[in-house]
Amino acid sequence: MHLGQQGQIESQYSMCDYCNSEQVGADEARFNKLAMNAFKKQVFKTV
């Protein structure tokens, strides 16, 4: 949610084969940040 607008973004992560915990490496974190920034930019265009 950003400025009262809800949306859905694709997130990337990897899952540990041993404990099934979700982990985010540098590449996944960068992708997720870019996806969130794109969503925020889209919200600003509609406000």
ABEGO torsion letter per residue (X at the ends): XBGGBBBBBBBBBBBBAAAGBBBBBAAAAAAAAAAAAAAAAAAAAAX
